């Protein structure tokens, strides 16, 4: 996988089968004053790919996800409006995914369970011992998480907002997903319960049997960050999902 693809991977599940249209809208998130943020660095791997870096910068107003390049492509969540923006410098475009309130109640046909175990063999991180969590849907184990409760709770809250925004988008486009793909694991992981992998703390590892893996390699809290990291480029073409009424 080449550089500047991590943000695209993060949004790929939301775009399958959807049509984009150009927008003349120029609205953008407000500029955030200089503030501190939590920064997390992960190594991520998708099925059939090599590993690539993913950086997550969580400030009070925004969540930015990129490949550890201040000047590369990125995905931005405005935590105030819950709108998502995916920036491509090569195409000089910004995909705008507007937030629309939707019913997120898990349907009765989808039974979600968790198996949580203390990992007695793992060393404590910042005084917190990791938990091993197996996330299941209708009796099938969908994926597993090693999470540290109590660590970087501000970052966990921001990442949960980002996951819910993606899940909200997926809920609005389920009609574009082939029926055979709408398995219990897909529906729980990407639509109805996209944030449940964060319920037990900060993930330090995530993996599934299909070859996906994400591993935390470093983190820092209270980092002074450049507010420009959360500013959208001027003059870029805006694209919206055709089903977005925003």
Backbone bond lengths (Angstrom), bond angles and torsions (degrees), N, CA, C in turn:
res aa  C-N    CA-C-N  psi(-1)  N-CA   C-N-CA  omega(-1)  CA-C   N-CA-C  phi
1 X - - - 1.458 - - 1.513 109.18 -
2 X 1.323 117.80 135.60 1.448 121.88 -178.63 1.514 110.39 -85.06
3 X 1.335 115.96 167.63 1.446 120.58 178.08 1.520 110.49 -65.45
4 X 1.352 113.75 159.88 1.460 122.18 178.09 1.522 113.13 69.03
5 X 1.330 117.91 21.42 1.460 120.06 177.53 1.514 112.52 -106.83
6 X 1.323 119.05 -14.50 1.461 120.69 -177.48 1.516 112.69 -57.87
7 X 1.344 120.91 -46.08 1.461 119.10 177.84 1.516 113.09 -60.49
8 X 1.345 116.92 -38.15 1.466 119.52 178.94 1.514 110.95 -64.35
9 X 1.325 117.40 -39.52 1.459 121.17 177.56 1.519 110.29 -61.73
10 X 1.333 116.63 -39.15 1.458 120.72 -176.95 1.517 112.37 -63.12
11 X 1.328 117.76 -28.28 1.456 121.09 -176.81 1.519 113.69 -106.17
12 X 1.320 117.23 -1.95 1.465 119.77 -172.68 1.519 112.15 -57.54
13 X 1.334 117.11 -39.71 1.456 119.75 -177.55 1.508 113.65 -65.29
14 X 1.337 117.10 -21.06 1.460 120.60 -179.08 1.512 113.13 -84.91
15 X 1.330 117.77 -13.31 1.453 120.38 -169.36 1.520 113.84 -107.57
16 X 1.304 118.51 -11.53 1.461 120.81 -174.15 1.528 110.40 -57.79
17 X 1.321 115.16 124.42 1.450 120.91 174.99 1.507 115.35 78.19
18 X 1.331 118.26 1.70 1.453 120.09 -177.60 1.525 110.85 -97.76
19 X 1.321 115.92 152.36 1.459 122.48 -178.86 1.521 108.82 -102.90
20 X 1.351 115.60 137.44 1.450 120.76 177.97 1.521 109.56 -100.18
21 X 1.327 116.41 153.18 1.455 119.49 171.82 1.521 108.34 -139.49
22 X 1.332 115.55 152.04 1.451 120.01 -179.73 1.518 109.99 -71.68
23 X 1.335 114.92 151.10 1.449 120.49 179.24 1.511 109.12 -134.89
24 X 1.317 115.86 139.86 1.455 120.31 177.66 1.516 111.81 -89.48
25 X 1.320 116.32 0.97 1.452 121.03 -177.84 1.521 111.03 -60.89
26 X 1.323 116.65 135.57 1.457 120.54 -179.19 1.520 112.48 -114.49
27 X 1.328 117.39 5.43 1.457 119.68 -179.32 1.512 109.99 -62.62
28 X 1.321 116.08 143.73 1.457 121.24 -178.03 1.514 108.70 -146.61
29 X 1.320 117.03 159.88 1.459 118.97 176.93 1.522 110.70 -59.65
30 X 1.330 115.74 147.50 1.451 119.73 175.78 1.519 111.21 -68.20
31 X 1.306 117.04 147.90 1.457 121.58 -178.88 1.519 109.41 -70.63
32 X 1.304 115.63 130.94 1.462 121.03 -179.76 1.521 109.37 -88.23
33 X 1.332 115.96 134.77 1.452 119.95 176.64 1.531 109.70 -65.03
34 X 1.314 115.83 160.52 1.468 120.54 178.89 1.522 109.36 -52.06
35 X 1.304 117.08 126.80 1.459 120.46 -178.11 1.521 109.12 -151.99
36 X 1.308 114.42 176.02 1.452 119.03 178.07 1.524 110.07 -93.52
37 X 1.303 115.15 159.20 1.463 120.99 -179.18 1.520 109.03 -146.10
38 X 1.309 115.05 162.89 1.458 121.69 168.53 1.521 107.79 -98.13
39 X 1.319 116.49 135.35 1.463 121.14 -178.99 1.523 108.23 -122.63
40 X 1.332 115.79 129.01 1.459 122.04 -179.97 1.509 109.14 -123.12
41 X 1.327 116.26 135.26 1.459 121.92 177.23 1.523 108.91 -114.55
42 X 1.329 115.82 124.69 1.461 122.48 179.26 1.528 109.65 -120.50
43 X 1.324 115.76 156.80 1.459 122.61 163.17 1.520 106.34 -107.99
44 X 1.329 115.80 128.84 1.454 120.54 -174.96 1.516 110.33 -123.93
45 X 1.322 115.68 149.07 1.455 121.32 178.54 1.512 109.05 -141.87
46 X 1.324 115.74 130.45 1.456 122.66 174.82 1.526 108.71 -101.72
47 X 1.329 118.20 159.35 1.462 119.71 177.68 1.522 112.06 -54.48
48 X 1.322 116.91 127.32 1.458 121.82 176.72 1.509 114.89 82.46
49 X 1.335 118.32 7.68 1.460 120.62 -179.95 1.519 109.96 -123.21
50 X 1.321 115.90 164.45 1.445 120.61 168.62 1.522 109.61 -79.72
51 X 1.310 116.91 177.97 1.456 120.08 179.67 1.521 110.42 -82.39
52 X 1.311 116.49 154.51 1.453 122.69 178.97 1.526 108.62 -146.06
53 X 1.343 117.36 154.02 1.465 120.26 -177.26 1.519 111.81 -79.90
54 X 1.309 115.41 146.03 1.462 122.06 173.64 1.525 107.54 -133.91
55 X 1.326 115.68 125.30 1.468 120.80 176.15 1.516 108.85 -110.00
56 X 1.318 116.62 136.42 1.458 122.48 176.97 1.522 108.20 -121.50
57 X 1.327 115.56 120.65 1.463 121.74 -179.52 1.528 107.31 -113.13
58 X 1.320 116.35 115.72 1.462 121.11 -175.11 1.524 108.88 -115.45
59 X 1.328 115.98 112.87 1.465 122.33 176.71 1.524 108.53 -112.09
60 X 1.328 117.92 173.83 1.475 118.26 178.39 1.520 113.80 -58.36
61 X 1.334 118.17 -29.46 1.457 120.00 -175.78 1.501 115.88 -104.99
62 X 1.352 117.87 -18.08 1.454 120.24 -170.82 1.523 111.98 -144.69
63 X 1.338 113.88 160.78 1.463 122.45 165.74 1.517 106.45 -126.93
64 X 1.341 116.31 121.86 1.464 120.91 176.72 1.520 108.43 -113.44
65 X 1.339 116.15 134.19 1.461 122.01 177.16 1.525 107.67 -123.64
66 X 1.345 115.68 125.25 1.459 120.25 -178.95 1.523 108.80 -149.22
67 X 1.335 116.63 -170.95 1.461 120.21 -178.95 1.521 110.90 -105.62
68 X 1.335 115.69 38.38 1.463 123.74 176.19 1.523 111.55 68.86
69 X 1.322 115.77 34.34 1.459 121.41 178.37 1.521 107.60 -131.23
70 X 1.333 116.58 114.90 1.462 120.35 -178.65 1.520 112.35 -58.99
71 X 1.337 117.39 -24.71 1.461 121.86 -173.75 1.532 112.42 -110.86
72 X 1.331 116.97 8.93 1.453 120.51 -179.41 1.520 111.96 -92.29
73 X 1.325 115.64 -175.61 1.456 121.52 175.81 1.524 109.66 -63.69
74 X 1.323 115.67 154.71 1.466 117.93 179.80 1.519 110.58 -158.04
75 X 1.321 114.46 161.20 1.455 123.32 171.79 1.521 107.20 -111.65
76 X 1.322 116.48 137.09 1.458 121.37 -176.82 1.521 110.09 -128.34
77 X 1.317 116.29 130.04 1.465 122.07 170.56 1.516 108.30 -106.38
78 X 1.323 116.29 124.21 1.458 121.65 170.12 1.529 106.36 -85.18
79 X 1.319 117.28 109.27 1.466 120.60 -174.05 1.523 111.95 -68.22
80 X 1.327 117.80 -19.66 1.461 120.33 178.48 1.510 112.75 -75.95
81 X 1.328 116.27 -46.98 1.469 120.80 -177.79 1.524 112.85 -95.32
82 X 1.336 116.72 -18.14 1.468 124.45 -174.75 1.526 112.47 67.10
83 X 1.336 116.87 17.44 1.462 120.75 172.91 1.525 109.97 -79.12
84 X 1.340 116.21 147.52 1.459 123.20 178.15 1.522 109.64 -112.15
85 X 1.330 115.12 144.60 1.461 121.86 178.53 1.530 108.54 -133.47
86 X 1.319 117.56 130.64 1.456 122.88 176.20 1.518 108.49 -117.07
87 X 1.338 116.00 116.06 1.462 122.27 -172.02 1.524 110.17 -102.07
88 X 1.341 116.30 126.76 1.464 123.29 173.80 1.520 108.21 -116.44
89 X 1.338 116.79 113.04 1.455 119.91 179.63 1.534 111.30 -73.13
90 X 1.329 116.87 -36.80 1.463 120.14 -178.81 1.528 111.01 -60.76
91 X 1.338 116.03 -39.62 1.461 120.98 -179.49 1.527 112.23 -94.02
92 X 1.333 116.20 -4.41 1.462 121.71 -176.62 1.534 110.28 48.60
93 X 1.327 114.44 52.67 1.458 120.12 -177.60 1.517 110.07 -137.49
94 X 1.314 114.50 156.64 1.459 122.59 175.89 1.518 107.97 -129.61
95 X 1.315 116.60 116.44 1.460 120.99 173.21 1.519 107.88 -81.77
96 X 1.323 116.48 123.91 1.458 122.38 -178.60 1.521 108.73 -106.65
97 X 1.315 116.14 121.25 1.464 121.17 177.18 1.519 107.07 -113.54
98 X 1.321 115.62 99.14 1.450 120.55 -176.94 1.514 111.92 -74.97
99 X 1.316 115.62 146.65 1.465 120.58 179.82 1.521 110.28 -84.66
100 X 1.321 115.47 134.93 1.455 122.40 173.10 1.520 107.96 -132.04
101 X 1.315 117.40 129.71 1.461 120.89 -179.98 1.525 109.74 -63.09
102 X 1.337 115.77 129.48 1.465 120.91 179.52 1.519 109.29 -137.61
103 X 1.304 116.23 154.06 1.458 122.23 176.90 1.520 109.85 -69.19
104 X 1.344 117.12 119.53 1.462 121.24 -177.45 1.524 111.81 -105.24
105 X 1.305 118.83 11.55 1.460 120.41 -177.68 1.522 109.77 -62.43
106 X 1.328 114.54 129.25 1.461 119.88 179.70 1.528 108.66 -66.42
107 X 1.327 118.28 126.98 1.473 119.70 -178.90 1.526 111.55 -64.83
108 X 1.318 114.92 154.89 1.472 120.30 -177.98 1.530 111.87 -62.35
109 X 1.309 116.83 -23.53 1.468 120.19 -179.42 1.529 112.84 -78.56
110 X 1.332 116.64 -4.54 1.463 120.80 -177.11 1.522 108.82 -115.95
111 X 1.322 116.26 108.02 1.463 121.04 -178.34 1.524 109.40 -102.92
112 X 1.312 115.42 116.59 1.458 121.21 -176.99 1.529 110.35 -105.77
113 X 1.329 115.04 133.68 1.455 120.86 177.73 1.520 109.68 -135.36
114 X 1.331 115.48 162.07 1.454 122.07 177.29 1.522 109.42 -137.27
115 X 1.306 115.88 138.66 1.455 121.50 171.28 1.524 106.98 -110.84
116 X 1.324 116.86 116.45 1.461 122.08 -175.31 1.525 108.90 -114.95
117 X 1.327 115.60 126.29 1.461 121.42 -178.86 1.535 109.41 -131.71
118 X 1.323 115.83 140.37 1.464 119.82 173.54 1.521 108.74 -74.84
119 X 1.320 116.56 135.71 1.464 121.63 179.32 1.523 108.14 -96.20
120 X 1.329 115.56 86.95 1.460 120.98 -175.05 1.520 112.49 -64.95
121 X 1.334 117.62 -22.88 1.460 120.57 -176.98 1.535 112.80 -85.05
122 X 1.329 117.43 -14.48 1.465 121.03 -176.43 1.522 110.18 -85.59
123 X 1.326 117.56 140.78 1.462 120.06 177.57 1.523 110.78 -70.23
124 X 1.323 116.01 150.93 1.456 120.48 177.14 1.526 109.94 -68.97
125 X 1.327 115.89 147.42 1.459 122.56 177.52 1.521 107.32 -117.43
126 X 1.347 115.68 117.50 1.468 121.63 -176.98 1.527 110.67 51.54
127 X 1.325 115.99 37.98 1.449 121.52 177.44 1.508 115.39 83.84
128 X 1.334 117.83 3.08 1.468 121.90 -178.15 1.524 109.49 -117.14
129 X 1.331 115.87 133.36 1.454 119.69 -179.33 1.529 110.93 -93.42
130 X 1.338 118.24 134.60 1.471 120.88 -176.76 1.528 113.13 -65.88
131 X 1.321 114.28 155.43 1.451 123.68 172.25 1.517 108.80 -114.69
132 X 1.311 117.13 146.84 1.454 122.71 172.88 1.528 108.21 -101.90
133 X 1.323 116.62 123.24 1.461 121.82 -174.77 1.520 109.05 -123.00
134 X 1.330 116.69 124.62 1.462 122.63 173.05 1.522 107.94 -104.53
135 X 1.319 116.87 123.04 1.456 122.80 -176.61 1.524 109.04 -103.34
136 X 1.321 116.45 122.44 1.455 120.72 -175.67 1.523 110.93 -121.05
137 X 1.326 115.07 156.77 1.463 122.55 174.11 1.510 107.79 -138.38
138 X 1.321 116.70 123.17 1.467 122.62 -177.74 1.521 112.05 50.15
139 X 1.323 115.54 40.63 1.453 121.36 175.00 1.512 115.66 85.74
140 X 1.325 118.26 -5.22 1.468 122.10 179.65 1.526 109.73 -100.71
141 X 1.329 116.15 131.81 1.460 119.60 175.62 1.525 108.51 -74.64
142 X 1.326 115.96 119.40 1.465 121.18 -176.43 1.519 111.42 -88.52
143 X 1.317 117.20 -47.77 1.455 121.10 176.58 1.520 108.73 -165.60
144 X 1.327 114.79 170.99 1.461 121.13 -175.15 1.522 109.74 -127.73
145 X 1.322 113.96 151.87 1.457 120.54 -177.36 1.519 109.23 -137.80
146 X 1.327 116.26 135.96 1.461 121.77 165.15 1.513 105.93 -101.90
147 X 1.330 117.22 116.68 1.459 121.51 -172.53 1.521 110.25 -126.41
148 X 1.336 115.45 149.77 1.461 121.55 179.98 1.524 108.56 -112.45
149 X 1.339 117.80 106.86 1.466 119.60 -179.92 1.525 110.86 -68.72
150 X 1.337 115.40 141.28 1.455 120.17 176.26 1.511 115.57 85.19
151 X 1.331 118.70 -3.99 1.456 122.65 -178.27 1.529 110.25 -95.97
152 X 1.335 117.23 126.40 1.469 123.35 176.63 1.529 111.40 48.66
153 X 1.303 115.40 55.17 1.459 118.85 -176.12 1.525 112.45 -62.98
154 X 1.349 117.45 -29.34 1.462 119.26 177.04 1.518 110.95 -65.66
155 X 1.333 116.75 -39.63 1.461 120.64 177.98 1.523 111.11 -67.70
156 X 1.327 116.54 -41.08 1.469 120.37 178.99 1.529 109.99 -59.87
157 X 1.328 117.29 -40.90 1.469 120.40 179.70 1.522 110.58 -62.80
158 X 1.336 117.29 -42.13 1.461 119.95 178.90 1.507 112.45 -66.40
159 X 1.329 117.31 -41.91 1.459 120.60 179.30 1.525 110.87 -65.91
160 X 1.335 116.80 -33.68 1.465 119.72 177.08 1.529 110.40 -66.16
161 X 1.333 117.22 -38.28 1.465 120.40 176.49 1.526 110.72 -63.68
162 X 1.326 115.99 -40.49 1.470 120.42 177.72 1.532 110.24 -63.32
163 X 1.335 117.11 -45.82 1.467 120.46 -179.95 1.526 111.01 -62.04
164 X 1.322 116.88 -40.51 1.470 119.45 179.54 1.520 111.41 -67.43
165 X 1.340 117.24 -35.62 1.461 119.77 177.62 1.526 110.89 -64.04
166 X 1.352 116.80 -41.53 1.461 120.12 176.25 1.528 110.78 -65.12
167 X 1.331 116.41 -42.98 1.455 119.83 178.81 1.517 111.65 -62.75
168 X 1.325 116.06 -38.85 1.448 120.74 177.73 1.527 110.99 -61.30
169 X 1.344 116.26 -41.48 1.467 120.68 177.69 1.524 110.38 -64.20
170 X 1.336 116.62 -42.44 1.457 119.37 -179.00 1.530 111.31 -65.51
171 X 1.329 116.50 -37.84 1.460 119.62 177.13 1.519 111.16 -59.49
172 X 1.332 116.16 -35.26 1.453 119.82 -179.25 1.506 114.28 -76.52
173 X 1.338 117.19 -7.10 1.468 119.36 -177.19 1.524 112.17 -129.27
174 X 1.325 117.47 21.45 1.468 119.46 -179.84 1.516 112.12 -60.42
175 X 1.327 116.56 -26.63 1.464 118.94 -179.13 1.520 111.72 -66.05
176 X 1.327 118.40 -16.42 1.463 121.63 179.59 1.531 112.14 -92.04
177 X 1.336 116.49 -8.06 1.466 120.66 -178.42 1.527 109.14 -91.85
178 X 1.330 118.43 123.98 1.466 119.99 179.23 1.522 111.65 -53.69
179 X 1.323 115.59 143.79 1.463 120.89 -175.99 1.522 112.09 -57.14
180 X 1.353 116.59 -36.15 1.468 118.64 -177.84 1.522 112.26 -69.29
181 X 1.332 117.30 -18.37 1.467 120.55 178.02 1.522 112.37 -87.41
182 X 1.323 116.81 -15.66 1.451 120.01 -176.39 1.532 110.98 -83.71
183 X 1.315 114.45 62.27 1.458 121.19 177.90 1.525 109.49 -76.70
184 X 1.334 118.04 163.03 1.467 119.28 175.92 1.520 112.98 -54.57
185 X 1.338 117.57 -39.52 1.462 119.79 179.10 1.524 111.16 -66.08
186 X 1.321 117.63 -42.36 1.466 120.24 178.66 1.526 110.29 -61.62
187 X 1.323 116.64 -48.84 1.458 120.39 -176.01 1.524 111.91 -63.27
188 X 1.320 116.99 -38.69 1.462 119.39 -179.49 1.514 111.39 -75.29
189 X 1.323 117.07 -42.55 1.464 121.56 -172.76 1.515 113.11 -74.60
190 X 1.334 117.40 -34.36 1.454 120.29 -172.54 1.519 114.35 -114.01
191 X 1.320 118.62 -8.18 1.464 119.18 -175.71 1.533 112.01 -128.45
192 X 1.329 117.06 -73.18 1.454 119.48 -169.32 1.528 114.72 -78.82
193 X 1.307 118.46 -26.16 1.476 120.53 -175.60 1.525 109.97 -141.14
194 X 1.328 115.78 49.15 1.460 120.60 -173.62 1.521 112.94 -65.24
195 X 1.334 117.19 -20.97 1.460 120.21 -177.06 1.522 113.82 -100.38
196 X 1.317 119.27 5.28 1.464 117.98 -171.90 1.523 112.92 -72.34
197 X 1.340 118.06 -17.28 1.459 119.26 176.66 1.528 111.38 -69.80
198 X 1.335 116.78 -9.33 1.463 121.82 179.12 1.524 112.79 -102.57
199 X 1.313 117.93 2.39 1.462 120.98 -174.40 1.519 113.09 -68.12
200 X 1.313 117.81 -20.85 1.474 119.98 -175.08 1.523 112.73 -112.11
201 X 1.327 117.76 14.58 1.453 119.97 176.39 1.512 112.71 123.90
202 X 1.319 115.76 -171.44 1.458 121.66 -177.71 1.527 110.48 -74.28
203 X 1.327 118.11 123.38 1.472 119.85 178.12 1.535 110.82 -69.07
204 X 1.316 116.19 129.23 1.460 120.49 171.92 1.528 110.10 -105.25
205 X 1.326 116.92 -17.81 1.461 122.48 170.86 1.522 109.04 -150.43
206 X 1.337 115.35 142.74 1.461 122.59 172.87 1.520 106.87 -137.68
207 X 1.313 117.72 141.26 1.459 119.61 178.03 1.524 110.71 -160.49
208 X 1.351 114.69 158.38 1.451 120.30 173.49 1.520 108.95 -137.77
209 X 1.319 116.23 175.96 1.462 120.92 -175.93 1.519 112.83 -78.50
210 X 1.339 118.24 -7.37 1.461 121.10 -178.66 1.521 113.09 -88.61
211 X 1.335 117.05 -8.41 1.460 119.90 178.45 1.509 115.28 114.85
212 X 1.344 117.48 0.02 1.456 119.96 175.64 1.519 109.58 -77.72
213 X 1.326 116.32 138.44 1.459 121.51 176.52 1.517 109.18 -153.12
214 X 1.318 115.64 139.29 1.462 122.11 173.79 1.521 108.22 -137.35
215 X 1.341 116.21 130.67 1.456 121.70 -175.99 1.520 109.86 -129.73
216 X 1.325 116.89 129.86 1.453 121.95 175.98 1.524 109.13 -73.19
217 X 1.322 116.47 126.34 1.464 120.38 -179.68 1.525 112.05 -109.94
218 X 1.339 118.29 -19.91 1.460 120.06 178.45 1.526 108.21 -169.12
219 X 1.307 116.01 159.01 1.458 120.61 174.04 1.521 109.17 -156.26
220 X 1.335 114.45 155.33 1.452 121.84 175.00 1.518 108.18 -144.48
221 X 1.306 116.21 144.64 1.462 120.64 176.22 1.525 108.79 -118.96
222 X 1.312 116.15 159.06 1.445 120.89 179.63 1.513 113.79 65.28
223 X 1.338 117.75 33.50 1.460 122.48 -177.50 1.533 109.24 -85.55
224 X 1.329 117.45 132.32 1.462 121.34 172.21 1.527 108.49 -77.71
225 X 1.302 116.49 117.26 1.459 120.22 -175.44 1.524 109.98 -115.51
226 X 1.314 115.38 156.47 1.458 122.40 177.24 1.528 108.84 -72.50
227 X 1.331 118.83 120.78 1.474 119.55 178.43 1.522 112.85 -56.75
228 X 1.338 117.48 -21.52 1.456 120.46 178.74 1.512 113.69 -63.26
229 X 1.331 117.60 -18.25 1.463 120.36 176.80 1.522 111.47 -62.29
230 X 1.329 116.46 -22.86 1.464 120.66 -175.46 1.531 112.28 -107.61
231 X 1.331 116.78 15.96 1.459 121.32 -179.24 1.524 109.69 -104.53
232 X 1.327 117.18 132.35 1.458 121.58 178.49 1.529 109.82 -79.43
233 X 1.339 117.88 142.89 1.469 120.68 179.91 1.525 111.25 -62.68
234 X 1.308 115.79 141.30 1.458 120.86 177.02 1.532 110.24 -81.39
235 X 1.322 115.75 147.60 1.457 121.19 174.94 1.510 115.16 82.53
236 X 1.345 118.71 -1.08 1.461 120.52 179.37 1.520 110.20 -78.97
237 X 1.322 115.39 146.70 1.467 121.63 177.44 1.526 109.11 -68.38
238 X 1.321 116.18 133.20 1.465 121.48 178.47 1.534 109.65 -95.06
239 X 1.310 116.19 134.16 1.463 122.82 175.20 1.515 108.68 -121.84
240 X 1.310 115.40 142.60 1.462 120.10 175.82 1.521 109.50 -127.91
241 X 1.325 115.17 153.57 1.449 119.41 172.00 1.519 108.86 -66.47
242 X 1.324 116.51 137.24 1.463 120.49 -176.59 1.519 111.71 -58.62
243 X 1.325 116.74 -30.72 1.471 119.91 -178.59 1.508 111.95 -81.58
244 X 1.346 117.54 -6.13 1.460 119.37 178.74 1.520 109.70 -80.59
245 X 1.313 114.99 126.50 1.451 118.78 177.18 1.508 112.80 -88.07
246 X 1.317 117.22 -2.79 1.454 119.99 -176.49 1.515 111.59 -71.63
